[in-house]
Amino acid sequence: MSWLLPLAVTIAVGAFLLLCHQRHVSGLDPADFVLMLKYGYSVWADRPHPPGYPGFYLLWTAIGNVTGWSPLKTIQLTNIGFSLLALALVYWVGKKVFGEGTARRAMLLVATNPLFLFYGCTSEVYAYDTAFSAFVVMLLLAAPSAHAGRRVEIFLFFLYGLLGAFRLSSVVLTMPVVLGFLLFRYVKSREKRYLMNILAVIMGTLCWFIPFTIYAGGLYRIWVLAQVLSHNTETLGQNLFAFASFHFWTMNIVLVLVAVSAAAIWRKLRTGEERYVILVALIAVPAAYFAAKYYAKGYVLVYLVPFSLLTSVLIGSLRQHRVITGLAIAANLLIFFALPFSAPSARSMLNYAHRTTSEREHTALDRATSYFAPTFSRLRAGEREWQKVESLLDALPDSSFIIVETPLISPPARALQFEYPSKTFLQPVRANSDRFLWYRGAESGGDFNIERLPSGARLFYLTISDLTKEIGAPPGALFASREGYEIYSIPFEKRDSVAHWLDLYFVQRMPS
C-alpha cells in the first residue's frame, strides 16, 4: 500500500489548487498569454513576449478548442496539471533512484513548498518548471537503459529538445548538464547510444526552432528577439537581493540543513557518485546564472526537484529524520498559510528624488517580506485589489484613456487591457516623461505622447489614496473612489500638467 500516501498528497494538492487559484490575470506575463489566446499569436506585439513560447500556444489552443474553456481558465487548469505531474514524477524518480523513503520525503517537500503552491494558484507558467525539473532528473538518472528501452530513451531525449518550444530558458540552463553528462558517459564507455541521445536532443530542438525561425523572419530577427530577452535593467545588487529573497522563502530551514551538511555533500561529490554530481550540477548551473545575471519570480522552480531529492537523501541519513522532515514541512506550510501580507508604503512608488536612502532600503525590505513572499495572503490580496479596481473602471465610459499609476500588487495596465478591450490604458515610462506605454484591444506600444491625445477624449488618472495623501492630488477633479483607490478626471487642457506631475514624482532619476 505504498501508493496511498503519494495518492493522498496528490489529491490534496489538486483540490487545494482547484479551490484557491486566482480568478483574474495575475501579472504582466500572464496578460501577454491570455491576449495571445484571445487575439492570436504575435511575438512582435508581445502576444506573448520573447522568446515566444510557441509550445504553450499550441497546447493551450488545442485544449481551449476541445474544452471551450476561456483563455484564463485554460492556462490555470493546465498549470494545475503541471503541478500534479511534477508530484507524480518526483515520487517515481525518487523511488527508482533512491528508494521509497527518499521518494516520500521529496514529494512532501515539493508538495508543501511555498513557491510551488503559490505559482500553482496563478496564471504564471512557473508550475511547468517544476514538472520540467522532475523530467530532467528522470532523464539523467532513471531513463531506460536496457536494450529494450533504448527507443524510449532516445524519445525522451528528443522530447527534452522539443521542450525548448515551451520555456526555452529552462532547456538552455539545463542543457550544459545534460549534454555534458552524455559526453562524459560516451567518453567513459564508448557506447554509441549516448551519441544517439545527443543527436536526439539536437533533432528535437530543430523540430521547433526551424519553423519558429521561419515565422520570425530569419536568424537576424531571432537575434533581435534574443537581445530583447537578455535586456536587464536591474543592477547586480538588486538582482542578488531578489535572488536571495526568493530562495529564502523557497528553501527556508532546509538551507540550514544543506549548510550543516556541506561536508557530507562534498564527500559524496569527491567519490564521483554520479547521482549526487548530477543533482548538484542541475542546481548549481542555473543558480549561477540567476545570481550573476537575472532572477525573477518563480525561476527557482527549475531546480526545486533536484534540490528536494538531494536534501531528502541528507535528511534520511540523520537519526531524527522523521522529526526533521516534519519541521521542514511545517516551515513550508507556515510560510505559505500563516505569513500575513503587508504591502510596501505608497512612498515606495516615488522616484529617487522624493525618497531618502533609508526609505529606499526600507522599501527593499518591505518587498522581500511582502511582494516577493510566496504566500496565500498575497494571492488573496491580489484578488481583492482586482475587485476594487474593477468596481471603479466599470463606471468609466468606453473609449476612455486611463493613466495607471498603482502599486505592484494592483492589476498592471497590460492585464486591464484584457478585461477592458474598449478602453486605452496608459503607463508612464520610468525613464522618459514624454512617452507612455499604451494598451488597447489587441494592440500595444511604447510611443504614446499625451500631447497628441485626440480632441474630446476622456482622460482619467487611476491611483491610490495613500499616495495622494503623501504628495497631493493630481491635476483634475476626483471622479470616484473606493477602498483606497481614486480615479481623477483630467480636463483636456490639463493633459500637459499631468505629464509634468508624472515627471516630477515618478520618472526615475538615479541619484548622483
Secondary structure, DSSP 4 states (H G I P E B T S, - for coil): -TTHHHHHHHHHHHHHHHHHS-SS--SHHHHHHHHHHHH--BGGGTBT-TT--HHHHHHHHHHHHHH---HHHHHHHHHHHHHHHHHHHHHHHHHHHH-HHHHHHHHHHHHT-HHHHHHHTSSSSHHHHHHHHHHHHHHHHSS--SGGGHHHHHHHHHHHHHGGGT-HHHHHHHHHHHHHHHHHHHHHH--HHHHHHHHHHHHHHHHHHHHHHHHHTSHHHHHHHHHHHH---S-HHHHHHHHHHHHHHHHHHHHHHHHHTHHHHHHHHHTT-HHHHHHHHHHHHHHHHHHHT---TTGGGGGHHHHHHHHHHHHHTSTTHHHHHHHHHHHHHHHHHHPPP-PPPGGGGS-GGGS-HHHHHHHHHHHHHTTT---HHHHHHHHHHHHHHHHHHTTSPTT-EEEE---TTSPPHHHHHHH-TTSEEEEEETTEEEEEEEEETTEEEEEE-GGGPPTT--EEEEEEHHHHHHH-PPSSEEEEEETTEEEEEE-GGGHHHHHHHHHHHTS-----
